[in-house]
Amino acid sequence: MAGTLAILEVGALDLGGKIKAVGLELLDILNHEPLAGGTAPHVWAGLFPALAAGEFLALDFFSHLNRVREFCTARGVAFRQDSARCLVIPQPLPEQTASLLERFMLETLGIRVGAASREGDAPLEEELSRRGLDAYQDAYARYTYCAVCEPGDGWVTLLSERLSLSEMIRRLRNPAEQLGVQVRSIS
């Protein structure tokens, strides 16, 4: 494919139990190494809203909160912090998401999508404060999906009861192609 700069491999993950998970790995087209830095934050920032398909999206940060808070304040990015160690960025614009991913590339962050992410979810946010993103395992059924994002490793794990692997690929294919990314289903 001409103009392709990356490959997005999408495949089911076995996390044990009844957890329904899909892995997304963004790879450099030339060396098949994880794509991190450079254009990667802009690619992820374009793909997350595509997966949300118009539903409300929130980013969850649970570490280095002072730096995240300062970054958001300096750039006018709205956030809320209702629990001790969870800072939530509701419905960020793609360019805000890209800026956050560029700045915090080495951090793990979470995403929640669906009507339940529009309002605060005090029990989940307290669990995120306490347990980190493992808290999503007990909560993801309330959302269209929850995602554990490791942009520095080129990796996202999506937990969803509502979206099948084929639906995720369908949602990703056109926006990914516009970003120069080829989507591949893997088994």
C-alpha positions as CSV (number, residue, x, y, z in Angstrom):
1,M,0.0,0.0,0.0
2,A,1.6,3.3,-1.1
3,G,2.0,5.9,1.6
4,T,1.8,3.3,4.4
5,L,3.9,4.2,7.4
6,A,2.7,1.7,9.9
7,I,0.8,-1.6,10.4
8,L,-1.8,-2.0,13.1
9,E,-2.1,-5.6,14.1
10,V,-5.4,-6.4,15.8
11,G,-6.0,-9.8,17.5
12,A,-7.9,-11.5,20.3
13,L,-6.1,-11.9,23.6
14,D,-6.5,-14.6,26.2
15,L,-6.3,-12.9,29.6
16,G,-8.0,-15.8,31.3
17,G,-11.4,-16.2,32.9
18,K,-14.2,-14.6,31.0
19,I,-12.3,-11.4,30.2
20,K,-12.9,-10.4,26.5
21,A,-9.8,-8.6,25.3
22,V,-8.3,-7.5,22.0
23,G,-4.7,-6.3,21.5
24,L,-3.7,-3.5,19.1
25,E,0.0,-3.2,18.2
26,L,1.3,-0.4,16.1
27,L,4.3,-1.4,14.1
28,D,6.8,0.4,11.9
29,I,6.3,-0.7,8.3
30,L,10.0,-1.0,7.6
31,N,11.3,-3.0,10.6
32,H,8.1,-4.3,12.2
33,E,9.2,-2.9,15.6
34,P,6.7,-1.1,17.8
35,L,6.0,2.4,16.6
36,A,6.5,4.9,19.4
37,G,7.3,8.6,19.2
38,G,7.3,10.5,15.9
39,T,3.9,10.0,14.3
40,A,2.6,7.4,16.7
41,P,0.9,9.8,19.1
42,H,-1.0,11.3,16.2
43,V,-2.0,7.9,14.9
44,W,-3.3,6.7,18.3
45,A,-5.1,10.1,18.7
46,G,-6.9,9.5,15.4
47,L,-7.7,5.8,16.1
48,F,-9.2,6.2,19.6
49,P,-12.1,8.4,18.5
50,A,-12.7,6.0,15.5
51,L,-13.1,3.1,18.0
52,A,-15.4,5.2,20.1
53,A,-17.6,5.9,17.0
54,G,-19.1,9.1,18.5
55,E,-19.5,7.8,22.0
56,F,-18.1,9.8,25.0
57,L,-14.4,9.1,25.7
58,A,-12.4,9.8,28.8
59,L,-8.6,9.4,29.4
60,D,-7.5,8.1,32.9
61,F,-4.1,8.9,34.3
62,F,-3.1,7.4,37.6
63,S,0.6,8.2,37.9
64,H,2.7,11.4,37.8
65,L,-0.5,13.4,38.4
66,N,1.2,16.7,39.2
67,R,3.0,16.7,35.8
68,V,-0.2,15.7,34.0
69,R,-2.2,18.4,35.9
70,E,0.4,21.1,35.1
71,F,0.5,20.0,31.4
72,C,-3.2,20.2,31.1
73,T,-3.5,23.5,32.9
74,A,-0.8,25.1,30.7
75,R,-2.5,24.0,27.6
76,G,-6.1,24.6,28.6
77,V,-7.1,20.9,28.6
78,A,-10.1,20.2,30.8
79,F,-9.6,17.6,33.6
80,R,-11.2,16.5,36.8
81,Q,-9.8,14.7,39.8
82,D,-12.4,13.3,42.2
83,S,-10.2,10.6,43.7
84,A,-6.7,10.7,45.2
85,R,-4.7,9.2,42.4
86,C,-6.9,9.3,39.2
87,L,-7.0,12.3,36.9
88,V,-9.7,12.1,34.2
89,I,-9.6,14.0,30.9
90,P,-13.1,14.0,29.5
91,Q,-13.7,14.0,25.8
92,P,-10.3,15.4,24.7
93,L,-9.9,16.7,21.2
94,P,-7.6,14.5,19.0
95,E,-4.8,17.1,19.0
96,Q,-5.0,17.3,22.8
97,T,-4.8,13.5,23.0
98,A,-1.8,13.6,20.6
99,S,-0.1,16.2,22.8
100,L,-0.7,14.2,25.9
101,L,0.6,11.0,24.3
102,E,3.7,12.8,23.1
103,R,4.5,14.2,26.5
104,F,3.6,11.1,28.5
105,M,4.7,8.5,25.9
106,L,6.3,6.3,28.6
107,E,3.4,6.3,30.9
108,T,0.6,3.8,31.0
109,L,-2.9,5.4,30.8
110,G,-6.4,4.2,30.4
111,I,-9.4,5.0,28.2
112,R,-13.1,4.6,29.0
113,V,-15.7,4.9,26.3
114,G,-19.5,5.0,26.6
115,A,-22.2,6.8,28.3
116,A,-20.9,5.8,31.7
117,S,-17.6,7.7,31.1
118,R,-19.5,11.0,30.7
119,E,-20.1,11.3,34.5
120,G,-17.7,10.4,37.2
121,D,-17.4,6.8,38.3
122,A,-16.3,7.1,41.9
123,P,-16.0,3.4,42.6
124,L,-13.8,2.8,39.5
125,E,-11.8,5.9,40.0
126,E,-11.0,4.9,43.6
127,E,-10.0,1.4,42.3
128,L,-7.8,3.0,39.6
129,S,-6.2,5.0,42.4
130,R,-5.6,1.9,44.4
131,R,-4.9,-0.8,41.8
132,G,-4.1,1.0,38.6
133,L,-5.6,-0.2,35.4
134,D,-6.3,-3.7,36.7
135,A,-9.4,-2.0,38.1
136,Y,-10.8,-2.1,34.5
137,Q,-11.2,-5.9,34.7
138,D,-14.1,-5.5,37.2
139,A,-15.7,-2.5,35.4
140,Y,-15.3,-2.8,31.7
141,A,-18.8,-4.4,31.2
142,R,-20.3,-1.0,32.2
143,Y,-18.6,0.7,29.2
144,T,-18.4,0.1,25.5
145,Y,-14.8,-0.5,26.1
146,C,-11.9,0.2,28.5
147,A,-8.4,0.3,27.2
148,V,-5.0,0.0,28.8
149,C,-2.6,2.1,26.7
150,E,1.1,1.7,26.6
151,P,2.0,4.1,23.8
152,G,5.8,3.8,24.4
153,D,5.5,0.1,23.6
154,G,3.1,0.7,20.6
155,W,0.5,-1.4,22.4
156,V,-3.2,-1.1,23.5
157,T,-5.3,-3.7,25.2
158,L,-9.0,-3.3,24.8
159,L,-11.5,-4.9,27.1
160,S,-15.0,-5.0,25.7
161,E,-18.2,-7.1,26.1
162,R,-19.9,-5.0,23.4
163,L,-17.5,-4.8,20.5
164,S,-16.4,-7.9,18.6
165,L,-13.0,-8.2,17.0
166,S,-14.6,-7.8,13.6
167,E,-16.5,-4.6,14.7
168,M,-13.3,-3.1,16.0
169,I,-11.5,-3.8,12.7
170,R,-14.4,-2.3,10.8
171,R,-14.3,0.9,12.9
172,L,-10.5,1.2,12.5
173,R,-10.0,0.4,8.8
174,N,-10.9,3.6,7.1
175,P,-9.5,6.1,9.7
176,A,-6.3,4.0,9.8
177,E,-5.9,4.1,6.1
178,Q,-6.3,7.9,6.1
179,L,-3.5,8.0,8.7
180,G,-1.2,5.8,6.5
181,V,-1.8,2.7,8.7
182,Q,-2.6,-0.7,7.3
183,V,-4.9,-2.8,9.6
184,R,-4.2,-6.5,9.9
185,S,-6.2,-9.1,11.8
186,I,-4.0,-11.6,13.5
187,S,-4.9,-14.9,15.2
